Amino acid sequence: MSELKGACVFGQSGGPTSVINASAAGVFQEALKQGCITKVYGAAHGIKGVLDEKLYDIEKEDFSELELLKTTPSSALGSVRYKLKSAEDDETDYKRLLEVFKKYGVRYFFYNGGNDSMDTCNKISKYMLKAGYECRVMGVPKTIDNDLWGTDHCPGYGSAAKYIATSTMEVYQDARVYDRGTITILEIMGRNAGWLTAAASLAASRGAGPDLIYLPEMAFDLDNYLQRVSDIYKKNNYVIIAASEGIMDKDGKYISEYGSDLAKMKDSFGHSQLGGLAATLADITKQSTGAKVRAIEFSLLQRCAAHLGSKTDVDEAYLAGQMAVRYAVEGKTDYMVAFEREEGAAYKCNIRLVKLDDVANKEKKIPREWINEEGTGMNEQYLRYAFPLVQGESRPPFENGLPRFAKLKKVLASI
């Protein structure tokens, strides 16, 4: 395929992770090396930054700050949750995108995100093709939820899993300090897939984890839960439960709805606003057992704990961004970069490409055979899958006892 000269735009979308900026570093540093890429732009707040013509000139950034992106959490360019309508229903946004692309000479578009972000990539790719404007579009995977279809795992998951497992082990130590027994309920992110909550089993495999794990993949039975908790409490005097925020009963009702109206709220994608699961379960558990019950919500800490990052995760996130650029320059478009694990005892993942048509808006859930028979924990198959992803230590450099994160100048591009 002939060389395509033009500028590139990179944007970040959806919930941040502790390694999303490592992917940004991969895109930026690789794009700046490519002779056919004439300018490198970063979009403020994802696709909204393109629509609003708020683009940062990455060539104006110090190389040392771009390097620090590898260990800087959250979305350095700003993120967004903005759903493009179908072009058949409303072309307004697409016409504006095309206008901005032409104005800035953009021929490469890289978007870093999860399920909804890959849908955005797919829609833009199809529209540019229909409009006869050559623009190579590549999706860069990102989500701590690990639920993107077509990839062995997602950048962001390994570090979040490491944080969850480590924090669970620390809570385990603290929960056994007093002579009076306690029941501790850990609320972990996960709307429809339980990958994050499953990570608590890494702590359990070290003898310092939850007694019970509840995932959205399995219908939650409150009576069965209370009986199990009561039995363990009477036997051991201490119980730790790890539960996904999105667990539902057999009728499809969120357990968090049992004591909260939060699930009635919807975001721009129609997803329920979840939260309060631990507090709801704690109230019910206390009434049933009479024990001291503590509710702990890991919340945003799961996705921004760069001080406890997985080096494997950071390296792979950077590689995903880097390879997206290389593939686009080679002529690939309308793909998402993905990971394919090799068979064998030693962990090794190769890069593969997945068509955006195939990955957009699909969810990957935990296989039933990785969950124990009772549906209250993980088995060895999951542990073999997850442990390689949390290997290695990554942390930002420290100055005066505190982490030093990247400080971008964010100079607005001008034509």
N, C-alpha and C positions, 0 to 999 in steps of 0.2 A: 504494500500500500504506500502511496506517495506521502512524503512528509507534509504534515499540516502545521503551518506556522500560526501562532496566535497566543493570546493571553489565557491564563487559567484562573478559575475562581474556586476557592475551597470554603465550604460552610459546615457548621456543626449544628446538629439538631437533636431535639429530645432531651431526656434526662442525662446530665453529665456523668462521667465516671472518673476514676483516679488516673486513667491512662488515655483519655480521649485526646489530650494535648500531645501525647506521644505520637499519635497518628497524624496530628497537625504538623508536628516536626518532620515526620516522614514525608508528607506531601510537600511541604515548603522547601526543605533542604534538597529533595530530589528535583523538584520543579525548577529551582534556581540553577541547577546544573545542566538542564536540558536546553540546547541551543535553539530548538524549535519553539520553545515557550518564551514568548517575548516579554511578558509581564506576569507577576504572581500577585493575586489579590486574595484577601481574606474577607468573607462576607460577615458583616455585623449581624448577629442574631439570625444566622442561617438564611433561609430563602427570603426572609423579610428584608435582609440587608441588600439583596440583589434587587428586589422590587422597589425598595426605597432609595436605591442607588447610593448605598452607604458601604463602600468598599475600602478596605485598608491596603495600603501599598506595602507589601511584605519586604520589598527590597530596601525599604527605609529602616527595617529592624536590625538591631545588632545581632550578629551571628551567635554570640554568647547567650543572648536571651532566647533565641530559637532553640538552642541546645538545652536550656533549662526547662523548655516545655515538656521534655521527656519525664520530668519528675514533678510537674505542676498539676494539681488536680483541677477538676471542673472544666468549663468551656472557656478558653482564653478569649475567644472571639465573641462570646455570648451565644446562647442557644435560643430555640424557639419551638413552640408547638403550633404549627400552622399547616392546615390541611388544604392542599390544592384541590379545587373542584375538578371534576372531569372536564376536559377541554370541549367535549361535545355539549356540556351543559352551560359552560361559561368560559370564554376564551380570554377574558380580561387579563388575568395574571400572566397567561402564556404570551400574549402580545407584548406585555410590558417586559417580560423576561427577554424575549427576542430583541426588543428595542435596546435594552441595556447591554445585552451580549454584543450586538452590532456596534454600539457606541464605543465600547471598550475593547473591541476586537477579541472577544472571548471565544475560544474554540475548544476549551477543555473545562469541564465542570465536575468537581469532586464533592461528594456529599457524605458526611460522616454521621451515621445514626443507626436506628433500629428498624423495626418493621414498617412503621409509617414513613420513615425517611427513605427507605428503599422504594416505597410506593411513589414518593415525590420524584425520586430519580427516574423511575420508569416512565412517569407521565411526561417529564421534561424531555427525556430522550425521544419518546414517540412523537412529541409535538415538533421538536426541532427537525426530525426526519421528514415529517409531513410538510413542514414549512420550507423544506429544501435548503436548510441552513446546516452545514456540516459542523457538528459539535460533538465531541466525544465525551460521553457521560459515564462516570464510574462511581459505584457505591463503595464506601469504606465502612465495614461493619463496626458497630458499637452498641453494646447494651450489657449492663450487669445482669439482666434477666436471663441472658444466654438462650433466648428463645427464637433466634433467627434461624429460619430453615436453610438447609444447604451447606452449612458449615459445622465442623466438628464442635467448635466452641466460638464464642465471641470475645474480642478484646474488651476488657473491663470485668469480665466474670472472674478470672483468676484472682485478681487483687481483691475484689469484693468477697470472694469465697475465703481468701486468706484472713481478711479482717473478721468475717463472721465466725470462722473457726477459732481464731485467736481470742476474740472477745468472749465467745462462749466458754472457752477454757478459763478465762479470767473470772467470769461471773461464777463459774462452778466453784472456784476457790473461795470467793467471797460469800457465796450462799451457804457455806458450811461453817461459818465462823462461830455462830451462837449455838447454845445448847438447845434452844427451842427450834423445832423443825419448821421448815418453810417450803412453800411451793412457789417456784419462779417461772413466769411465762415470758418467753422471748418472742416478740413480734418482728418478723423478718419480711422484707419486701418480696413481692411476687403476686401478680394479679391472677394470671391463668396458668402459670408454670412455676413449679417449685424448686427450680435449680438453686436459688440462693439459700432457701431453708435447708435443702439437702446438704449444703456445705457444713451445717452444724454437726453432721455425722462424722466429719473429719476429726472434730474434737472428741466425739464419742469413741472413736477408734483408739484414742489415746487415753481413754479412761476418765475423761473430764468433760463429758458432753451431756446432751439432753437424754432423758429417759424415754421421751416420746417425741416424735416428729410428725407434723401434719402438713400435707401438701395439697394444693388445689387439684392435683390429678386424682385424688381420692375423695369421695363424698364423706363429709364429716358427720359423725353420729354423736350427738351430745351425751346421750345416756351412756354409750360405750366409753366415751372419753372420761366422764366423771367416775365411772367404775374403775377404770384403769388407774386414774390418778389416785383414787382412794386406796386401792390395793398397794400401790407403790409407796404411798405416804405411810400407811400403817406398817409396812415392812421396813422401810429405810429411814423414815422421818424426814426425808428431803426428796423433792421432785423438781426436775427441770423439764419444761416443755418448750419446744421450738415450733412455731406455727407460722405459716405464710399468711400474709394479710388478706389474701384472696380466697381462703378456704370457704367452701359452701356446703350446705346440707344437701340431702338427696333431691330436694325440690328446687335446687339452684339458688337458694337465698344465701347471701353472704352472712357469715356468722357475726361479722362486725355490725350488721343491721339489727341484730337481736337487741342491742342496747344503744344504737346510734343512728342518726339520720344522715351521716356523712355519705353513705353509699348512694343516696338519692341524688347527689350532686354529680354532674357530668363535666368532663373537659371537652375541648373542641373536637376531639375525635370520638366523642360519645362514650368514653371510658368512665366508669364509676370512680368517684373520689373515695379511695379507701383509707382506712386508718381507724384506730381505736379498738382493734381486734384484741390486743393483749388486755386492755382495761376491761373490755366486755367479758372476756373469758375469766379474768381475775375475779370480777364481781360474782359471776355464776359459780365459780369454783369455791370461793370463800363461803358463799351461802350453803353450798352442798357439803363441804368438809369441815367448816369451822376453823380451818388452819390459817396461819399467817400467809398471805399470798402477795407476791410482788409482781407487778407488770413492768416489763422493760421493752421499749420500742427502739430498735437500732436506728431507724429513720435514715436521715441523709448521710449519717456517718458511714453507711455501707458503701457509698459511692464517691466519697471524697477523702478517704484515708490514705493519701499518697505516702505517708510516713511508714505504712505497713504494706507497701506495694509488692506484688510478685514480679521478680525480674523477668521471668518467662513471659508474663503478661505485657510488661512494658516493651520488651524486645519485639514481641509479636504485633503489638499495636503500631509500633514504628514501622515494622516491615509491611503491614497492611497498607499504610499510607504511601510508603515508598513504591510498592509494587503496583498500586493503582495508577501512579504516574507513569511508570515504565510501560505498563500494558497499554495505556491510552496513547502514549507516544508511538508505540508499535502499531497502533491502528485499531485496538479493541474499543468497543463502546457498548453501552447498555448491559454492563455486567456489574456484579458485586464481587469483590475479592473475598475469598473464603479459605478455610483451612481444612486440610484432609490429613487425618492421622494415619501413619504407616502401621502395619501390623508388626507385632514383635514386642519383646520385653522393654527395650529402650524406647523412650519417648522421642518421636520425631514427627513434625507436621510439615507438609508441603503446601504451597499456595496453589489454589485452583480458582477458576472463574465460574460463577453461577449466573445464569441469565436473570436479569431483574424481573422479567415476566414470571419466573418460577419462584422467586423469593418474596416478592412484594405481598405484604399482608398475610403471610403464613406464619404459623407459630409452631415451634418445636417443643414438645413436652417431654418430661422424663419417661423413659420406657417403663412399663409396668413391671417388667422382670428385674429392674434395678431397685424396686421397693420391696421391703420384706412382706411376707405373706399376710401379716396382720394389718399392713398399711400404716405402720407407726414408726418406720425407720428405713434406713437404706442398707443395702447389702454390699458384698465385696465388689460386685460389678461397677457400682457407682464409685466406690473408693479408688478402684484402678483407673477409672476415667478422670477423677478430679485431682488426685494428688499431684500428677505431673504439672498441672496448671498453676499450682501455688508455690512452685519451687523457686528458690533464689530470692535474695533480699534487694529491694530497690527503695531508696529514700532520697529526698532532696538534700542538697548540701545545706549545712546549718551555719548561721551567722549569729554570734552572741547568744547561742543556745536555742535559737528558733529557726525554722526552715526558711530557706531563701527560694521563693518562687519566681517564675518569669514575670517580667514587667515590660509589656509591649508598649511601644509608642503610639500605635494605632493612628498612623498618619493617613488621613483620608486621601484616596486617589483622586486625581483630577485629569481631565483630558484637555 
